[in-house]
Amino acid sequence: MINMKRIVCAALICVLALALGACSGQNVMEPAEPTAGTPVQESPVTAPQKETPPDTKESAAELPQAEDSGKPVVYFTSDISAEGLVRIYEALGWTPSGNVAVKISTGEPPASNYLRPELIGDLVKTVGGTIVECNTAYGGSRAGSAMHRQVAEDHGFTAIADFDLMDEEGEVEWPMSGGSRLDKVIVGSHAENYTDWVILSHFKGHAMAGFGGAIKNVGIGISSPSGKVYVHTAGTKTSGSIMYKDQDAWLEALAEMVLGFSCHVGEEHIIYINVMNRLSVDCDCDGHPAEPDMHDIGILASTDPVALDQACIDLVYGAPDSASLVRRIERQNGVHTLEHAEEIGLGSRTYELVDVDD
């Protein structure tokens, strides 16, 4: 449970967002409910469109600048649009050096809340990126390459960029150190073809992790199917069921996989962007998610995945209509992922929030 200081901080952040327009061992692997809790509002509130869209050609120097506080910076915009997504990318001042992978979730059919191509297309083109994914370890429509490619096509992703299933030709192991659960990460072999990474995540709830953001998108999303089992079972096996009895252990492994990935690739070669729309309690891996019962919030970006996911958590806790999502996060002890991530040096839960709409 977040302490009083963090709650106060969350409330202050929420005030800002609204003014702009607004994981313990007994709770393991529950199935997603058709609905989660009693909605605070009768219907979701969508972030309003601005009268004048941001100028996507605006230079980074003209965007609001962070103070030299020594804290990682998380940039925020309430403008959930293709223009807003490009603008917040530009705020990071990041330039890729080679082949760019844009890691998304292609979304489980028929009705998941994946990020739509019309929202992300301009950003993917701006970075010259290839959309990348890996097959699942739990069945469904994306467990095999042929089916997964069809989903990517059906959902419109192949129309906006090249699409690469990184585990289609096997997997590779990258050794890692610094954690207590994992000693390697297991990723799709095509991951070695990319020098730079845009981790583009839909922030939402998750039936197993409590929430899914940047850390989940890397820790499970870039892992091959056997790598997914390895993370889900806290480094104890690489085949079989992803079900595991020790909730905190697997959440720790989730954070450790991201550390291994970051150390191998180089943290300077990775940026993280979270889109806080369609805030269901269920993941995009659920083809029949609960309908969101809270308003959209915005888009956040950082070079620190821990700071980014923490900022999103704080915004959720500060929102007046987030009871269902908060219950999901707390039922799975989801914040423990961030606690362990900070302990192992992946990033910081303390950050500076910079509003690029100002």
N, C-alpha and C positions, 0 to 999 in steps of 0.2 A: 504494500500500500504506500502510496506516495505520502511523504511527510508534509506538515503544514506549510513549510516554506515553499515546497514545490507546488502545492495547491494554489498558494497566493500568486506564485509566478505564472501558473497556468491560467488563472483567472485574468491576470493583467494581459497576457497574450491574447486571450479570447476577446477581451474588450477591443484590442487593436484589430483583430481579424473581423469582428462583427462591424466595427466602425467602418471598415473598408468595404463592406458589402457581404459584408458577409455575403511465472509460470511455476506448486508443490506436487508431490508424487501421487496423491490420490486422484487428482483430476486429470485423467489421461484419455486422449483420443475419443472424446465424445463426438457423436454425430451432430452435424449442424441441425438446428431446429428450423422448422418452417418459418417461425418468427422468434425474435429474442426480446422478451420484455414488452412492456406496454409503451407504445410510442408516446413521446412527449408532445409531438405535433401531429396533426391529422395527416399531413403529407410532407414529403421532403421539401426543403427550401433550396432552390438552386441559386448559386452565386450569380448576382446580376451582371449583365454585360455592361461594360463601360461605354459611354457615349462616344469617346474617341479612343480607338484601339491604340496600344502602345506602338511607337515607332520601332520596328524591329531592326532598323539600320542604326539606331543610336549606339554610339561607342560605349565601351565599358567605362571609360573615364567620365562620361556624362551621367552614368547611373549612380544612385546613392552609394556612398562608400562606407565601409565598416570602420569603426574606431579601432585603434591599435591597442586592443584590450588583452591580447594574448590568448583569447578564447577562439575556438573555431567559429566561423561565420556560417549562419544559415540564412539564405535569402528567401524572401516571401513575396508572393503576389496573390491577390485575390482574383486575378484575371485568368480563369480557367478556359483558355482558348489556345489555338495554334500560335497566335501572336504572343500571348503571355508566356507560353512554354519556351519559345525562342528567346524572348526577352530575359527570362530568368537564367537561361543557359548563358547568355552573353554576360550577365552580371558576374558569373564565376571567373571570367577572364582566362579561360582555359583553352589551349590550342593543342589539338591532337598532333602526334608526331608521325603516325603511320596508318595502318589499317584500323578502322574504328568498328567495334562491335557495339550494337545497341541492344542491350538485354531487356526484353519485355516478357510478359506472359501472354501467350497467344489466346488464352481463355478456353475453358472447357465448355463445349456446346451443351444445351442449346441457348442458355440465357445468362451467361456470366457477365460480370461487370468489367471486363478487360478494357484497357485504354483503346479508344477507337482510332483507326488510321487517320481520319480527318483531323484529329487532335494532334497526333504525333508526327504526321508526315513531314511538315515543314522542318521540324527539328532534325529528323533523320536525314533529310536532304542537306541541311545546313552543315552537318558534321561529315557528310559523305559516308554514312554508316551502312553496315549490313545488319539486318535484324537477326538476332541469334536466340536460340532456344535449345533445350534438351528434352528428350522423351521422359515420360513420367514413370514412376515405380509402383503405381497403385492401380493400373488399368485405366479404363476410360478411353476417350476418343483420341488421346495423344500418347498412347503407350508404344505405338509402332511408328516408324518413320513415314510410311505411306499415308497412314491415317492422319498423322500430325501435319504433314504437308498439306493435306486436303483441308484441315481446319484452318491453317494459316491462309490458304487461298480463300476459303469461304468467309473468313473474317476480314479480308481485304488487305492483309499485310504484304502479300506478294505483289500487289499492284503499286505499292509505294517505294519498295526497296528490294534488293536481293535478300533472300531468306536462307539461313544456314542452320540446319540441325546439327549441333556440334558433336553429338555422339553417334551420328549416322554411320561413321566408319570406325567406331571403337572409342576407347577412353585412354587417358594417361593419368599417372599419379604424380603429384607434386609433393615432395616432402615438406613438412612444416614443423616448427617448434614453438614453444611459448604457451601451450595450452595444457590441460590436464585430461582431456578426452580423446583428442585426435593426434596422430603423428603424421598425417598426410591428408591431402585433399584429392578426390577422384573426379575428374572433369572430362567432358567430351573432348576427344582428341583435337578437334578443330579449334579449340580455345587457343592453341599455340600459334594459330595463324593471325592473331590480332595483337597489336601493340597497345591499343587504347580502348577504353571501355566507358560507355555511357550506361549507367544502371538506372533505367527508367521504370519506375515502379508505381503501381496503383496502391496507395495506402488504404487498408481496410482491415476488418477482423479476420480471424483464422481459427478454425475449430480445434487445431492442435497446438499452434504457437501463440494463440491469444490475439495476435495481430500480425499482419504481413506488411513489410515496408522494404527498405533498401537491403537490410541484412537478410531477410528471408529470400528476396529475389536473387541474391548471390548464393547464399548458403545452400539452398535447395535448387534454385533455378539453374545454376551453372553446373551443378553436380550431375554426372551421368546417373542412370538409374541405380547402378550399384553404389555410386557415391551418395545418392539420396538415402539408401538404406543405411549406409555407413554413418551418416549424420543423424538420421532419425533414431538409430540404436546406440548413439553415443560412442561410436567407434568399436562396437563389439562384433559386428558382422557386415557382410557386403551383399548378402542375398536373403531372400525370404521376405517376411512381413516387415512393414515399417512400424508396426505397433511396438511400443516399448514402455515398461512399467515406471521408469524413473523420469518424471517430467522435467525436473530441473537439469538432469544430466544431458538430456537431448537438447534443451535450450542452450546449454553451455557449448555443446558440440556445434550448434548452429552458428554461434558467434565465432568459434574457433576456425570453422571452415572459411569464413570471410577473412580472418586474419591470415590464414595460409594463402588464400588467393591474392590478397593485397600485397603480401610480402613477395610473392613470386612475380606478380605483374609489375609491382612498383606503385606505391600510393599516388605518385604524381601522374600516373597514367589512367586514373579512374576518377570519374565524377558521379554523383548520385543525385537523382531528381525524384521526388515523390509527388504524385498528384492526389490530392485529397478531395475526390469527388465520388459520388455513388458509394457512400460509406456504409456498406452492408457489414453485418457481423461475420459474414462468410467470405471465403477467399475466391479468387478468380478460377481456382481449380474446381470449384463447385458449379456444376452446370445448372443448378436450381437454387441459387442463393436467396436468403431472406431479402425482402425489399428494404432498402435503406429507410430509416425513420429519423434521420437527422440531416441537417442542411450541408451542402457542399461548403468547403472552407477555402481552398486555394491550392497553389503549387509552391513547393519548397525545394531548395537545392543547396548542396554543400559538397565539399571535398571530404567531409568527415561523416561516415555513415551512422555513427552512434549519435552524434549531435543532431543529425537530420531526423532519425527515427524518434529521438527523445523530444525534439520540437513538435513533431506530429502528435506524439502521445500527450504532450502538454496542451496542445490545442484541443484535442479530444476531451481531455479532462476539464478544460475550461469552458467547453461548449454547453449551452443550457439544455440541449436535446440529445445528449450522448449516452444516456443511461444504459441502453442495450449494449452498445459497443464497450463501454467501461466494464460491464458485467462479464462480457466475453474475455476481455484482456485479463481481468483479475481472476476469473475462474481457472485460467490456464497459467497463471503467474507469469504472464507475458513479459513484464518489465524485467524479469530476471535475465533475459537475454541481454538487455542493455547493461545491467549491473555487471555481468560477467565480461561483456565486451570491453567495458571500461577497465576492469581489473587486469585483463590481459594486454592492454595497450592498443586496442583497435581504434579507440577514439575517446571522446569526452562527452559526458552527459551535460556539461555546462557549456553554454554557447551564447553567441551574440546574434540576435535576430535583426536582420536588416530588411526593411520594407522597400522593395524596388518601385512601388507605386507612388512613393512620395516625390 
